[in-house]
């Protein structure tokens, strides 16, 4: 019998996608027979178009922790240096490290590339910002993965996940974009991610935990609501035709968490 990896509950049922089980207690979905994909990338990635979103993340970080000044910014699983390049605007004196094991890692000049977490020990115990953007859902054993990093007492973790509480999961059911067997081993809700982090880091401190928007981040609230209404109407319309399209706007599709692992 399977148990929920986040809360250990046995109260499970099949999710909209039958490859996943979902916990009735904490709304955590996981793939019980996960087939690990060794390399997520099939070609050199480029996330340069994500610059406005990365800018939003960094502004949020500074708003939450105005005195935080990292010596190192370590982007884990980022694929390329797009976030690190954006972070230079906010943290001009920080050294930049891309922790990426993919053979397709695309690293810009001036960025240190490491392929294994053991290589980060040489930078301990300096103050660091660790970022995990859309990474942890690919990890089968989150505890072992995060414990492999040499987090210092004043380090900060910032991570994002495709949120299992997303309204688009309800709208698109089995067609939800984040259902990705063999790639997404876990789909965290806000509750299950909080439980998981407190189990891994009993002394952790949450600085921010909320929804983030991965669409047009410069749009007004009225425009976001208009996009959401249009997406709902589109979903209803397409359901009558027996087909569903991906959402035209991914508002509240992701969550962002900022925490101190060893506060």
C-alpha positions as CSV (number, residue, x, y, z in Angstrom):
1,X,0.0,0.0,0.0
2,X,1.3,3.4,-0.9
3,X,1.6,6.3,1.5
4,X,1.7,10.0,0.7
5,X,5.4,11.2,0.7
6,X,4.4,14.5,2.3
7,X,2.0,13.6,5.1
8,X,2.3,9.7,5.2
9,X,-1.5,9.4,4.8
10,X,-2.8,6.2,3.2
11,X,-5.9,8.1,2.0
12,X,-5.1,8.1,-1.7
13,X,-7.0,8.0,-5.0
14,X,-6.1,8.2,-8.7
15,X,-5.6,11.7,-9.9
16,X,-7.1,13.0,-13.2
17,X,-4.1,11.5,-14.8
18,X,-4.0,7.8,-13.8
19,X,-0.2,7.7,-13.7
20,X,-0.5,9.8,-10.5
21,X,-2.0,9.2,-7.0
22,X,-3.3,12.2,-5.1
23,X,-3.5,12.5,-1.3
24,X,-7.0,13.4,0.0
25,X,-5.4,15.0,3.1
26,X,-2.7,17.4,1.8
27,X,-3.5,17.3,-2.0
28,X,-0.1,16.0,-2.9
29,X,0.2,14.1,-6.2
30,X,2.9,11.6,-7.0
31,X,3.9,9.0,-9.5
32,X,4.2,5.7,-7.6
33,X,6.0,4.0,-10.5
34,X,8.2,6.8,-11.5
35,X,10.6,6.1,-14.4
36,X,13.5,8.4,-14.0
37,X,14.6,10.4,-17.0
38,X,18.4,10.9,-16.8
39,X,18.6,14.1,-18.8
40,X,15.5,16.4,-19.0
41,X,17.1,18.5,-21.8
42,X,17.4,17.2,-25.4
43,X,19.2,20.3,-26.6
44,X,20.9,23.4,-25.1
45,X,18.1,25.2,-23.2
46,X,17.4,29.0,-23.4
47,X,15.3,30.8,-20.8
48,X,16.2,34.3,-21.9
49,X,12.5,35.1,-22.4
50,X,11.9,34.4,-18.7
51,X,13.8,37.6,-17.8
52,X,10.6,39.5,-16.7
53,X,9.6,36.6,-14.5
54,X,13.1,36.3,-12.9
55,X,13.0,40.1,-12.4
56,X,9.7,39.6,-10.5
57,X,11.2,36.9,-8.3
58,X,14.2,39.0,-7.4
59,X,12.1,42.0,-6.6
60,X,10.0,39.8,-4.3
61,X,13.2,38.5,-2.6
62,X,14.5,42.0,-1.9
63,X,11.1,43.1,-0.6
64,X,11.0,40.2,1.8
65,X,14.7,40.4,2.8
66,X,16.0,44.0,2.1
67,X,19.2,43.4,4.0
68,X,20.1,40.1,2.4
69,X,23.4,40.3,0.4
70,X,24.6,36.9,-0.9
71,X,28.2,36.3,-1.7
72,X,27.2,33.5,-4.1
73,X,24.0,32.9,-6.1
74,X,23.7,29.3,-7.0
75,X,21.0,28.4,-9.6
76,X,20.3,24.7,-9.4
77,X,19.0,22.9,-12.5
78,X,18.5,26.2,-14.4
79,X,19.8,24.8,-17.7
80,X,21.4,28.1,-18.7
81,X,22.6,31.4,-17.1
82,X,19.5,33.4,-17.8
83,X,18.5,33.9,-14.1
84,X,22.1,34.5,-13.1
85,X,22.5,37.2,-15.7
86,X,19.3,38.9,-14.4
87,X,20.4,38.7,-10.8
88,X,23.5,40.8,-11.6
89,X,21.2,43.8,-11.8
90,X,20.3,43.3,-8.1
91,X,23.4,41.7,-6.7
92,X,26.4,43.2,-8.6
93,X,29.1,41.8,-6.3
94,X,27.9,38.2,-6.0
95,X,29.7,35.3,-7.7
96,X,27.4,33.2,-9.9
97,X,27.3,29.4,-10.0
98,X,25.2,27.2,-12.2
99,X,24.7,23.8,-10.7
100,X,23.6,21.7,-13.7
101,X,24.5,18.1,-14.5
102,X,22.9,18.1,-18.0
103,X,25.4,17.7,-20.8
104,X,23.5,20.5,-22.6
105,X,24.1,23.1,-19.8
106,X,24.5,26.5,-21.4
107,X,26.8,28.6,-19.2
108,X,27.6,32.2,-19.9
109,X,31.0,33.8,-19.4
110,X,31.8,34.7,-15.8
111,X,29.6,32.0,-14.4
112,X,31.0,29.0,-12.6
113,X,29.6,25.6,-13.8
114,X,29.5,22.7,-11.4
115,X,27.9,19.3,-12.1
116,X,27.7,17.8,-8.6
117,X,26.5,19.2,-5.3
118,X,29.8,18.0,-3.7
119,X,31.6,20.7,-5.6
120,X,29.7,23.4,-3.7
121,X,31.4,22.5,-0.4
122,X,34.4,24.7,-1.3
123,X,32.1,27.8,-1.1
124,X,30.8,26.9,2.4
125,X,30.1,28.7,4.7
126,X,29.7,31.9,2.8
127,X,26.2,33.5,2.5
128,X,24.5,32.1,-0.6
129,X,21.2,32.3,-2.4
130,X,20.1,28.9,-3.8
131,X,17.4,28.9,-6.4
132,X,15.4,25.9,-7.6
133,X,13.0,27.1,-10.3
134,X,10.7,24.3,-11.4
135,X,13.2,21.7,-10.3
136,X,12.0,19.8,-7.2
137,X,9.0,18.3,-9.0
138,X,11.5,16.3,-11.1
139,X,13.2,14.9,-8.0
140,X,12.0,11.5,-6.7
141,X,13.6,11.8,-3.2
142,X,13.4,15.4,-2.2
143,X,14.9,14.9,1.3
144,X,18.1,13.2,-0.1
145,X,18.4,15.8,-2.8
146,X,18.2,18.9,-0.6
147,X,20.3,17.4,2.1
148,X,23.1,17.0,-0.4
149,X,23.6,20.8,-0.4
150,X,25.9,22.4,2.1
151,X,23.4,25.0,3.4
152,X,24.9,27.5,5.8
153,X,22.9,29.1,8.7
154,X,22.3,32.4,6.8
155,X,21.6,30.9,3.4
156,X,18.3,31.5,1.6
157,X,16.4,29.1,-0.7
158,X,14.0,30.4,-3.3
159,X,12.1,27.8,-5.3
160,X,9.1,27.5,-7.5
161,X,6.8,24.6,-8.3
162,X,3.9,23.9,-10.6
163,X,1.2,24.1,-7.9
164,X,-1.2,21.2,-7.4
165,X,-3.7,23.7,-6.1
166,X,-3.8,25.4,-9.5
167,X,-7.3,26.4,-10.8
168,X,-6.1,25.2,-14.2
169,X,-5.7,21.6,-12.9
170,X,-9.5,21.8,-12.0
171,X,-10.3,23.2,-15.4
172,X,-8.2,21.0,-17.6
173,X,-8.2,17.8,-15.5
174,X,-6.1,15.1,-17.3
175,X,-5.0,17.6,-19.9
176,X,-3.3,19.9,-17.3
177,X,0.1,20.8,-18.6
178,X,1.9,19.9,-15.4
179,X,0.9,16.2,-15.6
180,X,4.2,14.9,-17.1
181,X,4.9,11.2,-16.2
182,X,8.5,10.3,-16.1
183,X,9.4,14.0,-15.8
184,X,7.3,15.3,-12.9
185,X,7.6,12.7,-10.1
186,X,5.8,14.9,-7.6
187,X,3.2,17.7,-7.9
188,X,3.2,19.7,-4.6
189,X,0.3,21.6,-3.2
190,X,1.1,24.5,-0.9
191,X,0.3,22.3,2.1
192,X,2.4,19.3,1.0
193,X,5.4,21.5,0.1
194,X,5.3,23.2,3.5
195,X,5.0,19.8,5.3
196,X,7.9,18.4,3.2
197,X,10.2,21.4,4.0
198,X,9.5,21.3,7.7
199,X,10.4,17.6,7.7
200,X,13.6,18.2,5.9
201,X,14.5,21.4,7.7
202,X,13.0,21.3,11.2
203,X,14.5,24.8,12.0
204,X,13.5,26.4,8.7
205,X,11.8,29.8,8.6
206,X,9.4,30.8,5.8
207,X,9.8,34.4,4.5
208,X,7.3,34.1,1.7
209,X,5.0,31.5,0.4
210,X,2.4,32.3,-2.3
211,X,1.2,32.1,-5.8
212,X,3.2,33.5,-8.7
213,X,2.2,34.3,-12.2
214,X,4.1,32.9,-15.2
215,X,2.2,34.8,-17.8
216,X,2.3,38.5,-18.5
217,X,3.6,39.7,-15.2
218,X,3.2,43.3,-16.1
219,X,-0.6,43.0,-16.6
220,X,-3.1,44.7,-14.2
221,X,-5.3,42.7,-11.9
222,X,-8.3,43.5,-14.2
223,X,-6.5,42.2,-17.2
224,X,-5.5,39.0,-15.3
225,X,-9.1,38.5,-14.3
226,X,-10.2,39.0,-17.9
227,X,-7.6,36.4,-19.0
228,X,-8.9,34.0,-16.4
229,X,-12.5,34.5,-17.4
230,X,-11.7,34.0,-21.0
231,X,-9.8,30.8,-20.2
232,X,-12.7,29.4,-18.2
233,X,-15.1,30.2,-21.0
234,X,-12.7,28.6,-23.5
235,X,-12.5,25.5,-21.4
236,X,-16.3,25.2,-21.2
237,X,-16.7,25.8,-24.9
238,X,-14.1,23.3,-25.9
239,X,-15.4,20.7,-23.5
240,X,-18.6,20.6,-25.4
241,X,-16.6,19.9,-28.6
242,X,-14.8,17.0,-26.9
243,X,-11.4,18.7,-26.8
244,X,-9.4,20.9,-24.4
245,X,-6.7,23.4,-25.3
246,X,-3.8,24.4,-23.0
247,X,-4.6,27.5,-20.9
248,X,-4.1,30.8,-22.6
249,X,-2.8,32.2,-19.4
250,X,-1.0,30.5,-16.5
251,X,-2.1,32.6,-13.6
252,X,-1.8,30.9,-10.2
253,X,-0.2,27.9,-11.9
254,X,2.9,28.1,-9.8
255,X,3.9,28.8,-6.2
256,X,7.1,30.5,-5.0
257,X,8.7,29.8,-1.6
258,X,11.5,31.8,0.1
259,X,12.9,30.3,3.2
260,X,15.9,30.0,5.5
261,X,16.7,26.3,5.8
262,X,18.6,26.6,9.1
263,X,17.2,29.7,10.8
